[in-house]
Amino acid sequence: MKKILVVCPICNKSKRIIVPESIFKLEEGSLLKLVIKKNQICQHEFGLLLDFHFSIRDYEINEEELNRIKQVKPKEEDLTIFDIMF
């Protein structure tokens, strides 16, 4: 068993999860996509790509989560990209 630290790409909450080493019985260089369901790490659902060495290569946010994020409006005191650029 290997423990990997998973960080939510949306809210940055983190948690260690246990992954069985037997999950990789393929040749070296393969990637595995894991889906992290809501409430396993935080309130978001996302995917991650895990390599043969149990390193997280990338995170993936599904379309439903992206739509929920877009609906959240920034507070007045929050900076926008336009505040920084101009």
PDB file of N, CA, C and O in Angstrom:
ATOM      1  N   MET A   1       0.834  -1.182   0.000  1.00  0.00           N
ATOM      2  CA  MET A   1       0.000   0.000   0.000  1.00  0.00           C
ATOM      3  C   MET A   1       0.880   1.248   0.000  1.00  0.00           C
ATOM      4  O   MET A   1       1.895   1.311   0.695  1.00  0.00           O
ATOM      5  N   LYS A   2       0.475   2.226  -0.785  1.00  0.00           N
ATOM      6  CA  LYS A   2       1.173   3.508  -0.854  1.00  0.00           C
ATOM      7  C   LYS A   2       0.216   4.599  -0.416  1.00  0.00           C
ATOM      8  O   LYS A   2      -0.969   4.562  -0.746  1.00  0.00           O
ATOM      9  N   LYS A   3       0.728   5.569   0.325  1.00  0.00           N
ATOM     10  CA  LYS A   3      -0.066   6.735   0.694  1.00  0.00           C
ATOM     11  C   LYS A   3       0.338   7.884  -0.208  1.00  0.00           C
ATOM     12  O   LYS A   3       1.525   8.164  -0.380  1.00  0.00           O
ATOM     13  N   ILE A   4      -0.658   8.551  -0.787  1.00  0.00           N
ATOM     14  CA  ILE A   4      -0.370   9.721  -1.611  1.00  0.00           C
ATOM     15  C   ILE A   4      -1.173  10.903  -1.076  1.00  0.00           C
ATOM     16  O   ILE A   4      -2.297  10.745  -0.601  1.00  0.00           O
ATOM     17  N   LEU A   5      -0.582  12.073  -1.160  1.00  0.00           N
ATOM     18  CA  LEU A   5      -1.244  13.292  -0.720  1.00  0.00           C
ATOM     19  C   LEU A   5      -2.016  13.869  -1.897  1.00  0.00           C
ATOM     20  O   LEU A   5      -1.434  14.206  -2.928  1.00  0.00           O
ATOM     21  N   VAL A   6      -3.327  13.980  -1.735  1.00  0.00           N
ATOM     22  CA  VAL A   6      -4.191  14.520  -2.778  1.00  0.00           C
ATOM     23  C   VAL A   6      -4.646  15.905  -2.335  1.00  0.00           C
ATOM     24  O   VAL A   6      -5.147  16.077  -1.224  1.00  0.00           O
ATOM     25  N   VAL A   7      -4.466  16.894  -3.215  1.00  0.00           N
ATOM     26  CA  VAL A   7      -4.865  18.271  -2.938  1.00  0.00           C
ATOM     27  C   VAL A   7      -5.959  18.651  -3.928  1.00  0.00           C
ATOM     28  O   VAL A   7      -5.786  18.506  -5.138  1.00  0.00           O
ATOM     29  N   CYS A   8      -7.077  19.135  -3.417  1.00  0.00           N
ATOM     30  CA  CYS A   8      -8.170  19.548  -4.296  1.00  0.00           C
ATOM     31  C   CYS A   8      -7.701  20.715  -5.163  1.00  0.00           C
ATOM     32  O   CYS A   8      -7.191  21.701  -4.631  1.00  0.00           O
ATOM     33  N   PRO A   9      -7.860  20.627  -6.490  1.00  0.00           N
ATOM     34  CA  PRO A   9      -7.423  21.715  -7.369  1.00  0.00           C
ATOM     35  C   PRO A   9      -8.329  22.945  -7.303  1.00  0.00           C
ATOM     36  O   PRO A   9      -8.015  23.976  -7.898  1.00  0.00           O
ATOM     37  N   ILE A  10      -9.447  22.845  -6.587  1.00  0.00           N
ATOM     38  CA  ILE A  10     -10.380  23.965  -6.490  1.00  0.00           C
ATOM     39  C   ILE A  10     -10.196  24.728  -5.177  1.00  0.00           C
ATOM     40  O   ILE A  10     -10.044  25.949  -5.183  1.00  0.00           O
ATOM     41  N   CYS A  11     -10.211  24.002  -4.046  1.00  0.00           N
ATOM     42  CA  CYS A  11     -10.158  24.675  -2.742  1.00  0.00           C
ATOM     43  C   CYS A  11      -8.856  24.435  -1.978  1.00  0.00           C
ATOM     44  O   CYS A  11      -8.662  25.011  -0.908  1.00  0.00           O
ATOM     45  N   ASN A  12      -7.967  23.602  -2.502  1.00  0.00           N
ATOM     46  CA  ASN A  12      -6.658  23.290  -1.912  1.00  0.00           C
ATOM     47  C   ASN A  12      -6.717  22.497  -0.609  1.00  0.00           C
ATOM     48  O   ASN A  12      -5.701  22.386   0.077  1.00  0.00           O
ATOM     49  N   LYS A  13      -7.860  21.949  -0.251  1.00  0.00           N
ATOM     50  CA  LYS A  13      -7.928  21.071   0.910  1.00  0.00           C
ATOM     51  C   LYS A  13      -7.208  19.774   0.553  1.00  0.00           C
ATOM     52  O   LYS A  13      -7.294  19.309  -0.584  1.00  0.00           O
ATOM     53  N   SER A  14      -6.503  19.191   1.515  1.00  0.00           N
ATOM     54  CA  SER A  14      -5.717  18.000   1.195  1.00  0.00           C
ATOM     55  C   SER A  14      -5.996  16.861   2.166  1.00  0.00           C
ATOM     56  O   SER A  14      -6.478  17.063   3.280  1.00  0.00           O
ATOM     57  N   LYS A  15      -5.675  15.660   1.705  1.00  0.00           N
ATOM     58  CA  LYS A  15      -5.845  14.460   2.512  1.00  0.00           C
ATOM     59  C   LYS A  15      -4.990  13.358   1.902  1.00  0.00           C
ATOM     60  O   LYS A  15      -4.821  13.298   0.684  1.00  0.00           O
ATOM     61  N   ARG A  16      -4.457  12.497   2.739  1.00  0.00           N
ATOM     62  CA  ARG A  16      -3.705  11.340   2.245  1.00  0.00           C
ATOM     63  C   ARG A  16      -4.679  10.197   1.976  1.00  0.00           C
ATOM     64  O   ARG A  16      -5.563   9.906   2.782  1.00  0.00           O
ATOM     65  N   ILE A  17      -4.494   9.558   0.825  1.00  0.00           N
ATOM     66  CA  ILE A  17      -5.306   8.386   0.508  1.00  0.00           C
ATOM     67  C   ILE A  17      -4.373   7.200   0.296  1.00  0.00           C
ATOM     68  O   ILE A  17      -3.212   7.365  -0.080  1.00  0.00           O
ATOM     69  N   ILE A  18      -4.894   6.016   0.541  1.00  0.00           N
ATOM     70  CA  ILE A  18      -4.108   4.789   0.390  1.00  0.00           C
ATOM     71  C   ILE A  18      -4.451   4.155  -0.951  1.00  0.00           C
ATOM     72  O   ILE A  18      -5.619   3.956  -1.285  1.00  0.00           O
ATOM     73  N   VAL A  19      -3.405   3.844  -1.712  1.00  0.00           N
ATOM     74  CA  VAL A  19      -3.568   3.218  -3.025  1.00  0.00           C
ATOM     75  C   VAL A  19      -2.806   1.896  -3.000  1.00  0.00           C
ATOM     76  O   VAL A  19      -1.621   1.880  -2.669  1.00  0.00           O
ATOM     77  N   PRO A  20      -3.461   0.790  -3.342  1.00  0.00           N
ATOM     78  CA  PRO A  20      -2.751  -0.496  -3.351  1.00  0.00           C
ATOM     79  C   PRO A  20      -1.689  -0.532  -4.453  1.00  0.00           C
ATOM     80  O   PRO A  20      -1.934  -0.087  -5.574  1.00  0.00           O
ATOM     81  N   GLU A  21      -0.516  -1.062  -4.125  1.00  0.00           N
ATOM     82  CA  GLU A  21       0.566  -1.142  -5.110  1.00  0.00           C
ATOM     83  C   GLU A  21       0.201  -2.059  -6.270  1.00  0.00           C
ATOM     84  O   GLU A  21       0.732  -1.905  -7.370  1.00  0.00           O
ATOM     85  N   SER A  22      -0.688  -2.995  -6.041  1.00  0.00           N
ATOM     86  CA  SER A  22      -1.080  -3.942  -7.094  1.00  0.00           C
ATOM     87  C   SER A  22      -1.923  -3.289  -8.184  1.00  0.00           C
ATOM     88  O   SER A  22      -2.250  -3.932  -9.181  1.00  0.00           O
ATOM     89  N   ILE A  23      -2.277  -2.021  -8.004  1.00  0.00           N
ATOM     90  CA  ILE A  23      -3.098  -1.327  -8.995  1.00  0.00           C
ATOM     91  C   ILE A  23      -2.351  -1.189 -10.324  1.00  0.00           C
ATOM     92  O   ILE A  23      -2.969  -1.101 -11.385  1.00  0.00           O
ATOM     93  N   PHE A  24      -1.010  -1.170 -10.255  1.00  0.00           N
ATOM     94  CA  PHE A  24      -0.189  -1.086 -11.465  1.00  0.00           C
ATOM     95  C   PHE A  24       0.425  -2.449 -11.748  1.00  0.00           C
ATOM     96  O   PHE A  24       1.455  -2.805 -11.174  1.00  0.00           O
ATOM     97  N   LYS A  25      -0.197  -3.197 -12.620  1.00  0.00           N
ATOM     98  CA  LYS A  25       0.376  -4.465 -13.057  1.00  0.00           C
ATOM     99  C   LYS A  25       0.784  -4.362 -14.516  1.00  0.00           C
ATOM    100  O   LYS A  25       1.179  -5.347 -15.140  1.00  0.00           O
ATOM    101  N   LEU A  26       0.682  -3.154 -15.043  1.00  0.00           N
ATOM    102  CA  LEU A  26       1.058  -2.915 -16.431  1.00  0.00           C
ATOM    103  C   LEU A  26       2.522  -2.522 -16.489  1.00  0.00           C
ATOM    104  O   LEU A  26       3.165  -2.352 -15.453  1.00  0.00           O
ATOM    105  N   GLU A  27       3.041  -2.380 -17.679  1.00  0.00           N
ATOM    106  CA  GLU A  27       4.441  -2.000 -17.835  1.00  0.00           C
ATOM    107  C   GLU A  27       4.679  -0.573 -17.350  1.00  0.00           C
ATOM    108  O   GLU A  27       3.762   0.247 -17.307  1.00  0.00           O
ATOM    109  N   GLU A  28       5.906  -0.301 -16.995  1.00  0.00           N
ATOM    110  CA  GLU A  28       6.275   1.021 -16.496  1.00  0.00           C
ATOM    111  C   GLU A  28       5.943   2.093 -17.528  1.00  0.00           C
ATOM    112  O   GLU A  28       6.061   1.865 -18.732  1.00  0.00           O
ATOM    113  N   GLY A  29       5.534   3.239 -17.056  1.00  0.00           N
ATOM    114  CA  GLY A  29       5.190   4.335 -17.942  1.00  0.00           C
ATOM    115  C   GLY A  29       3.699   4.535 -18.091  1.00  0.00           C
ATOM    116  O   GLY A  29       3.265   5.469 -18.765  1.00  0.00           O
ATOM    117  N   SER A  30       2.912   3.681 -17.478  1.00  0.00           N
ATOM    118  CA  SER A  30       1.466   3.818 -17.612  1.00  0.00           C
ATOM    119  C   SER A  30       0.917   4.858 -16.634  1.00  0.00           C
ATOM    120  O   SER A  30       1.531   5.149 -15.608  1.00  0.00           O
ATOM    121  N   LEU A  31      -0.243   5.407 -16.971  1.00  0.00           N
ATOM    122  CA  LEU A  31      -0.951   6.360 -16.124  1.00  0.00           C
ATOM    123  C   LEU A  31      -2.304   5.778 -15.763  1.00  0.00           C
ATOM    124  O   LEU A  31      -2.894   5.019 -16.531  1.00  0.00           O
ATOM    125  N   LEU A  32      -2.786   6.141 -14.592  1.00  0.00           N
ATOM    126  CA  LEU A  32      -4.081   5.673 -14.131  1.00  0.00           C
ATOM    127  C   LEU A  32      -4.906   6.878 -13.716  1.00  0.00           C
ATOM    128  O   LEU A  32      -4.415   7.756 -13.007  1.00  0.00           O
ATOM    129  N   LYS A  33      -6.159   6.925 -14.154  1.00  0.00           N
ATOM    130  CA  LYS A  33      -7.044   8.014 -13.757  1.00  0.00           C
ATOM    131  C   LYS A  33      -7.869   7.559 -12.561  1.00  0.00           C
ATOM    132  O   LYS A  33      -8.544   6.531 -12.616  1.00  0.00           O
ATOM    133  N   LEU A  34      -7.810   8.332 -11.481  1.00  0.00           N
ATOM    134  CA  LEU A  34      -8.619   8.076 -10.294  1.00  0.00           C
ATOM    135  C   LEU A  34      -9.642   9.192 -10.159  1.00  0.00           C
ATOM    136  O   LEU A  34      -9.319  10.362 -10.365  1.00  0.00           O
ATOM    137  N   VAL A  35     -10.863   8.839  -9.817  1.00  0.00           N
ATOM    138  CA  VAL A  35     -11.908   9.833  -9.588  1.00  0.00           C
ATOM    139  C   VAL A  35     -12.086   9.989  -8.082  1.00  0.00           C
ATOM    140  O   VAL A  35     -12.327   9.014  -7.370  1.00  0.00           O
ATOM    141  N   ILE A  36     -11.966  11.221  -7.610  1.00  0.00           N
ATOM    142  CA  ILE A  36     -12.180  11.540  -6.203  1.00  0.00           C
ATOM    143  C   ILE A  36     -13.601  12.086  -6.092  1.00  0.00           C
ATOM    144  O   ILE A  36     -13.910  13.154  -6.620  1.00  0.00           O
ATOM    145  N   LYS A  37     -14.449  11.351  -5.408  1.00  0.00           N
ATOM    146  CA  LYS A  37     -15.861  11.724  -5.270  1.00  0.00           C
ATOM    147  C   LYS A  37     -16.036  12.812  -4.215  1.00  0.00           C
ATOM    148  O   LYS A  37     -15.158  13.037  -3.382  1.00  0.00           O
ATOM    149  N   LYS A  38     -17.185  13.480  -4.267  1.00  0.00           N
ATOM    150  CA  LYS A  38     -17.512  14.499  -3.268  1.00  0.00           C
ATOM    151  C   LYS A  38     -17.409  13.898  -1.872  1.00  0.00           C
ATOM    152  O   LYS A  38     -17.775  12.744  -1.647  1.00  0.00           O
ATOM    153  N   ASN A  39     -16.905  14.699  -0.944  1.00  0.00           N
ATOM    154  CA  ASN A  39     -16.766  14.368   0.476  1.00  0.00           C
ATOM    155  C   ASN A  39     -15.684  13.333   0.779  1.00  0.00           C
ATOM    156  O   ASN A  39     -15.565  12.908   1.928  1.00  0.00           O
ATOM    157  N   GLN A  40     -14.892  12.913  -0.209  1.00  0.00           N
ATOM    158  CA  GLN A  40     -13.738  12.071   0.095  1.00  0.00           C
ATOM    159  C   GLN A  40     -12.571  12.939   0.565  1.00  0.00           C
ATOM    160  O   GLN A  40     -11.833  12.553   1.471  1.00  0.00           O
ATOM    161  N   ILE A  41     -12.407  14.100  -0.048  1.00  0.00           N
ATOM    162  CA  ILE A  41     -11.381  15.067   0.346  1.00  0.00           C
ATOM    163  C   ILE A  41     -12.061  16.349   0.823  1.00  0.00           C
ATOM    164  O   ILE A  41     -11.723  16.894   1.873  1.00  0.00           O
ATOM    165  N   CYS A  42     -13.022  16.815   0.033  1.00  0.00           N
ATOM    166  CA  CYS A  42     -13.750  18.057   0.303  1.00  0.00           C
ATOM    167  C   CYS A  42     -15.110  17.960  -0.387  1.00  0.00           C
ATOM    168  O   CYS A  42     -15.559  16.862  -0.719  1.00  0.00           O
ATOM    169  N   GLN A  43     -15.768  19.098  -0.605  1.00  0.00           N
ATOM    170  CA  GLN A  43     -17.095  19.077  -1.230  1.00  0.00           C
ATOM    171  C   GLN A  43     -17.038  19.019  -2.758  1.00  0.00           C
ATOM    172  O   GLN A  43     -18.082  19.032  -3.410  1.00  0.00           O
ATOM    173  N   HIS A  44     -15.838  18.956  -3.337  1.00  0.00           N
ATOM    174  CA  HIS A  44     -15.697  18.929  -4.794  1.00  0.00           C
ATOM    175  C   HIS A  44     -15.422  17.519  -5.310  1.00  0.00           C
ATOM    176  O   HIS A  44     -14.921  16.658  -4.588  1.00  0.00           O
ATOM    177  N   GLU A  45     -15.764  17.310  -6.578  1.00  0.00           N
ATOM    178  CA  GLU A  45     -15.439  16.063  -7.261  1.00  0.00           C
ATOM    179  C   GLU A  45     -14.444  16.381  -8.361  1.00  0.00           C
ATOM    180  O   GLU A  45     -14.637  17.333  -9.118  1.00  0.00           O
ATOM    181  N   PHE A  46     -13.375  15.591  -8.457  1.00  0.00           N
ATOM    182  CA  PHE A  46     -12.346  15.830  -9.464  1.00  0.00           C
ATOM    183  C   PHE A  46     -11.610  14.533  -9.753  1.00  0.00           C
ATOM    184  O   PHE A  46     -11.765  13.540  -9.042  1.00  0.00           O
ATOM    185  N   GLY A  47     -10.815  14.556 -10.797  1.00  0.00           N
ATOM    186  CA  GLY A  47     -10.014  13.395 -11.159  1.00  0.00           C
ATOM    187  C   GLY A  47      -8.541  13.718 -11.037  1.00  0.00           C
ATOM    188  O   GLY A  47      -8.150  14.883 -10.982  1.00  0.00           O
ATOM    189  N   LEU A  48      -7.729  12.677 -10.996  1.00  0.00           N
ATOM    190  CA  LEU A  48      -6.282  12.870 -10.996  1.00  0.00           C
ATOM    191  C   LEU A  48      -5.629  11.772 -11.813  1.00  0.00           C
ATOM    192  O   LEU A  48      -6.153  10.664 -11.925  1.00  0.00           O
ATOM    193  N   LEU A  49      -4.481  12.094 -12.378  1.00  0.00           N
ATOM    194  CA  LEU A  49      -3.691  11.118 -13.128  1.00  0.00           C
ATOM    195  C   LEU A  49      -2.508  10.708 -12.272  1.00  0.00           C
ATOM    196  O   LEU A  49      -1.705  11.543 -11.857  1.00  0.00           O
ATOM    197  N   LEU A  50      -2.410   9.417 -12.014  1.00  0.00           N
ATOM    198  CA  LEU A  50      -1.364   8.861 -11.167  1.00  0.00           C
ATOM    199  C   LEU A  50      -0.422   8.049 -12.039  1.00  0.00           C
ATOM    200  O   LEU A  50      -0.867   7.223 -12.837  1.00  0.00           O
ATOM    201  N   ASP A  51       0.888   8.280 -11.891  1.00  0.00           N
ATOM    202  CA  ASP A  51       1.829   7.518 -12.710  1.00  0.00           C
ATOM    203  C   ASP A  51       2.309   6.261 -11.987  1.00  0.00           C
ATOM    204  O   ASP A  51       1.932   6.009 -10.843  1.00  0.00           O
ATOM    205  N   PHE A  52       3.131   5.491 -12.657  1.00  0.00           N
ATOM    206  CA  PHE A  52       3.638   4.210 -12.177  1.00  0.00           C
ATOM    207  C   PHE A  52       4.408   4.343 -10.862  1.00  0.00           C
ATOM    208  O   PHE A  52       4.476   3.392 -10.083  1.00  0.00           O
ATOM    209  N   HIS A  53       4.985   5.521 -10.614  1.00  0.00           N
ATOM    210  CA  HIS A  53       5.762   5.766  -9.397  1.00  0.00           C
ATOM    211  C   HIS A  53       4.912   6.393  -8.290  1.00  0.00           C
ATOM    212  O   HIS A  53       5.444   6.876  -7.291  1.00  0.00           O
ATOM    213  N   PHE A  54       3.593   6.382  -8.472  1.00  0.00           N
ATOM    214  CA  PHE A  54       2.634   6.926  -7.517  1.00  0.00           C
ATOM    215  C   PHE A  54       2.804   8.430  -7.317  1.00  0.00           C
ATOM    216  O   PHE A  54       2.616   8.948  -6.216  1.00  0.00           O
ATOM    217  N   SER A  55       3.159   9.118  -8.391  1.00  0.00           N
ATOM    218  CA  SER A  55       3.223  10.579  -8.400  1.00  0.00           C
ATOM    219  C   SER A  55       2.009  11.097  -9.154  1.00  0.00           C
ATOM    220  O   SER A  55       1.633  10.555 -10.194  1.00  0.00           O
ATOM    221  N   ILE A  56       1.400  12.149  -8.622  1.00  0.00           N
ATOM    222  CA  ILE A  56       0.258  12.750  -9.303  1.00  0.00           C
ATOM    223  C   ILE A  56       0.792  13.619 -10.426  1.00  0.00           C
ATOM    224  O   ILE A  56       1.573  14.539 -10.186  1.00  0.00           O
ATOM    225  N   ARG A  57       0.376  13.332 -11.646  1.00  0.00           N
ATOM    226  CA  ARG A  57       0.843  14.065 -12.828  1.00  0.00           C
ATOM    227  C   ARG A  57      -0.039  15.251 -13.165  1.00  0.00           C
ATOM    228  O   ARG A  57       0.446  16.268 -13.662  1.00  0.00           O
ATOM    229  N   ASP A  58      -1.345  15.128 -12.896  1.00  0.00           N
ATOM    230  CA  ASP A  58      -2.261  16.207 -13.259  1.00  0.00           C
ATOM    231  C   ASP A  58      -3.584  15.998 -12.542  1.00  0.00           C
ATOM    232  O   ASP A  58      -3.920  14.890 -12.123  1.00  0.00           O
ATOM    233  N   TYR A  59      -4.321  17.082 -12.414  1.00  0.00           N
ATOM    234  CA  TYR A  59      -5.678  17.035 -11.869  1.00  0.00           C
ATOM    235  C   TYR A  59      -6.649  17.397 -12.974  1.00  0.00           C
ATOM    236  O   TYR A  59      -6.288  18.088 -13.927  1.00  0.00           O
ATOM    237  N   GLU A  60      -7.875  16.934 -12.846  1.00  0.00           N
ATOM    238  CA  GLU A  60      -8.902  17.201 -13.840  1.00  0.00           C
ATOM    239  C   GLU A  60     -10.191  17.576 -13.115  1.00  0.00           C
ATOM    240  O   GLU A  60     -10.647  16.858 -12.225  1.00  0.00           O
ATOM    241  N   ILE A  61     -10.769  18.706 -13.508  1.00  0.00           N
ATOM    242  CA  ILE A  61     -12.032  19.140 -12.920  1.00  0.00           C
ATOM    243  C   ILE A  61     -13.130  18.845 -13.934  1.00  0.00           C
ATOM    244  O   ILE A  61     -13.023  19.228 -15.099  1.00  0.00           O
ATOM    245  N   ASN A  62     -14.187  18.162 -13.490  1.00  0.00           N
ATOM    246  CA  ASN A  62     -15.250  17.822 -14.437  1.00  0.00           C
ATOM    247  C   ASN A  62     -16.099  19.052 -14.761  1.00  0.00           C
ATOM    248  O   ASN A  62     -16.042  20.060 -14.056  1.00  0.00           O
ATOM    249  N   GLU A  63     -16.869  18.960 -15.810  1.00  0.00           N
ATOM    250  CA  GLU A  63     -17.634  20.100 -16.320  1.00  0.00           C
ATOM    251  C   GLU A  63     -18.667  20.605 -15.316  1.00  0.00           C
ATOM    252  O   GLU A  63     -18.906  21.809 -15.225  1.00  0.00           O
ATOM    253  N   GLU A  64     -19.275  19.701 -14.570  1.00  0.00           N
ATOM    254  CA  GLU A  64     -20.272  20.096 -13.570  1.00  0.00           C
ATOM    255  C   GLU A  64     -19.644  20.988 -12.496  1.00  0.00           C
ATOM    256  O   GLU A  64     -20.231  21.996 -12.102  1.00  0.00           O
ATOM    257  N   GLU A  65     -18.460  20.620 -12.028  1.00  0.00           N
ATOM    258  CA  GLU A  65     -17.762  21.432 -11.027  1.00  0.00           C
ATOM    259  C   GLU A  65     -17.364  22.784 -11.609  1.00  0.00           C
ATOM    260  O   GLU A  65     -17.473  23.807 -10.932  1.00  0.00           O
ATOM    261  N   LEU A  66     -16.905  22.796 -12.860  1.00  0.00           N
ATOM    262  CA  LEU A  66     -16.538  24.063 -13.500  1.00  0.00           C
ATOM    263  C   LEU A  66     -17.733  25.006 -13.580  1.00  0.00           C
ATOM    264  O   LEU A  66     -17.600  26.204 -13.328  1.00  0.00           O
ATOM    265  N   ASN A  67     -18.891  24.474 -13.927  1.00  0.00           N
ATOM    266  CA  ASN A  67     -20.098  25.299 -14.002  1.00  0.00           C
ATOM    267  C   ASN A  67     -20.479  25.849 -12.634  1.00  0.00           C
ATOM    268  O   ASN A  67     -20.916  26.995 -12.528  1.00  0.00           O
ATOM    269  N   ARG A  68     -20.316  25.039 -11.582  1.00  0.00           N
ATOM    270  CA  ARG A  68     -20.610  25.522 -10.226  1.00  0.00           C
ATOM    271  C   ARG A  68     -19.658  26.633  -9.822  1.00  0.00           C
ATOM    272  O   ARG A  68     -20.075  27.603  -9.188  1.00  0.00           O
ATOM    273  N   ILE A  69     -18.383  26.509 -10.179  1.00  0.00           N
ATOM    274  CA  ILE A  69     -17.389  27.533  -9.844  1.00  0.00           C
ATOM    275  C   ILE A  69     -17.708  28.840 -10.561  1.00  0.00           C
ATOM    276  O   ILE A  69     -17.596  29.917  -9.975  1.00  0.00           O
ATOM    277  N   LYS A  70     -18.103  28.746 -11.823  1.00  0.00           N
ATOM    278  CA  LYS A  70     -18.415  29.944 -12.611  1.00  0.00           C
ATOM    279  C   LYS A  70     -19.606  30.698 -12.044  1.00  0.00           C
ATOM    280  O   LYS A  70     -19.698  31.915 -12.210  1.00  0.00           O
ATOM    281  N   GLN A  71     -20.523  29.998 -11.375  1.00  0.00           N
ATOM    282  CA  GLN A  71     -21.714  30.639 -10.822  1.00  0.00           C
ATOM    283  C   GLN A  71     -21.416  31.419  -9.549  1.00  0.00           C
ATOM    284  O   GLN A  71     -22.197  32.289  -9.162  1.00  0.00           O
ATOM    285  N   VAL A  72     -20.305  31.124  -8.895  1.00  0.00           N
ATOM    286  CA  VAL A  72     -19.936  31.840  -7.674  1.00  0.00           C
ATOM    287  C   VAL A  72     -19.349  33.183  -8.070  1.00  0.00           C
ATOM    288  O   VAL A  72     -18.344  33.246  -8.779  1.00  0.00           O
ATOM    289  N   LYS A  73     -19.976  34.250  -7.612  1.00  0.00           N
ATOM    290  CA  LYS A  73     -19.512  35.587  -7.967  1.00  0.00           C
ATOM    291  C   LYS A  73     -18.489  36.062  -6.938  1.00  0.00           C
ATOM    292  O   LYS A  73     -18.652  35.808  -5.745  1.00  0.00           O
ATOM    293  N   PRO A  74     -17.434  36.751  -7.388  1.00  0.00           N
ATOM    294  CA  PRO A  74     -16.435  37.237  -6.437  1.00  0.00           C
ATOM    295  C   PRO A  74     -17.011  38.325  -5.537  1.00  0.00           C
ATOM    296  O   PRO A  74     -17.902  39.072  -5.941  1.00  0.00           O
ATOM    297  N   LYS A  75     -16.493  38.405  -4.320  1.00  0.00           N
ATOM    298  CA  LYS A  75     -16.897  39.464  -3.399  1.00  0.00           C
ATOM    299  C   LYS A  75     -16.259  40.765  -3.864  1.00  0.00           C
ATOM    300  O   LYS A  75     -15.284  40.753  -4.614  1.00  0.00           O
ATOM    301  N   GLU A  76     -16.807  41.873  -3.421  1.00  0.00           N
ATOM    302  CA  GLU A  76     -16.291  43.170  -3.850  1.00  0.00           C
ATOM    303  C   GLU A  76     -14.831  43.365  -3.479  1.00  0.00           C
ATOM    304  O   GLU A  76     -14.081  43.987  -4.231  1.00  0.00           O
ATOM    305  N   GLU A  77     -14.412  42.837  -2.319  1.00  0.00           N
ATOM    306  CA  GLU A  77     -13.033  43.042  -1.896  1.00  0.00           C
ATOM    307  C   GLU A  77     -12.045  42.118  -2.614  1.00  0.00           C
ATOM    308  O   GLU A  77     -10.833  42.301  -2.497  1.00  0.00           O
ATOM    309  N   ASP A  78     -12.554  41.124  -3.357  1.00  0.00           N
ATOM    310  CA  ASP A  78     -11.679  40.235  -4.113  1.00  0.00           C
ATOM    311  C   ASP A  78     -11.146  40.948  -5.351  1.00  0.00           C
ATOM    312  O   ASP A  78     -11.867  41.696  -6.010  1.00  0.00           O
ATOM    313  N   LEU A  79      -9.893  40.709  -5.653  1.00  0.00           N
ATOM    314  CA  LEU A  79      -9.298  41.265  -6.862  1.00  0.00           C
ATOM    315  C   LEU A  79      -9.692  40.423  -8.060  1.00  0.00           C
ATOM    316  O   LEU A  79      -9.875  39.212  -7.945  1.00  0.00           O
ATOM    317  N   THR A  80      -9.819  41.057  -9.191  1.00  0.00           N
ATOM    318  CA  THR A  80     -10.029  40.327 -10.434  1.00  0.00           C
ATOM    319  C   THR A  80      -8.757  40.444 -11.261  1.00  0.00           C
ATOM    320  O   THR A  80      -7.869  41.225 -10.922  1.00  0.00           O
ATOM    321  N   ILE A  81      -8.662  39.697 -12.313  1.00  0.00           N
ATOM    322  CA  ILE A  81      -7.490  39.750 -13.188  1.00  0.00           C
ATOM    323  C   ILE A  81      -7.332  41.144 -13.791  1.00  0.00           C
ATOM    324  O   ILE A  81      -6.215  41.573 -14.081  1.00  0.00           O
ATOM    325  N   PHE A  82      -8.454  41.856 -13.982  1.00  0.00           N
ATOM    326  CA  PHE A  82      -8.388  43.198 -14.556  1.00  0.00           C
ATOM    327  C   PHE A  82      -7.780  44.196 -13.573  1.00  0.00           C
ATOM    328  O   PHE A  82      -7.118  45.148 -13.987  1.00  0.00           O
ATOM    329  N   ASP A  83      -8.001  43.982 -12.263  1.00  0.00           N
ATOM    330  CA  ASP A  83      -7.393  44.850 -11.253  1.00  0.00           C
ATOM    331  C   ASP A  83      -5.875  44.722 -11.273  1.00  0.00           C
ATOM    332  O   ASP A  83      -5.160  45.698 -11.044  1.00  0.00           O
ATOM    333  N   ILE A  84      -5.398  43.541 -11.542  1.00  0.00           N
ATOM    334  CA  ILE A  84      -3.959  43.286 -11.519  1.00  0.00           C
ATOM    335  C   ILE A  84      -3.297  43.779 -12.800  1.00  0.00           C
ATOM    336  O   ILE A  84      -2.195  44.326 -12.760  1.00  0.00           O
ATOM    337  N   MET A  85      -3.964  43.590 -13.935  1.00  0.00           N
ATOM    338  CA  MET A  85      -3.357  43.913 -15.229  1.00  0.00           C
ATOM    339  C   MET A  85      -3.403  45.398 -15.558  1.00  0.00           C
ATOM    340  O   MET A  85      -2.510  45.900 -16.241  1.00  0.00           O
ATOM    341  N   PHE A  86      -4.412  46.105 -15.094  1.00  0.00           N
ATOM    342  CA  PHE A  86      -4.580  47.499 -15.518  1.00  0.00           C
ATOM    343  C   PHE A  86      -4.495  48.452 -14.359  1.00  0.00           C
ATOM    344  O   PHE A  86      -4.616  49.663 -14.546  1.00  0.00           O
TER     345      PHE A  86
END
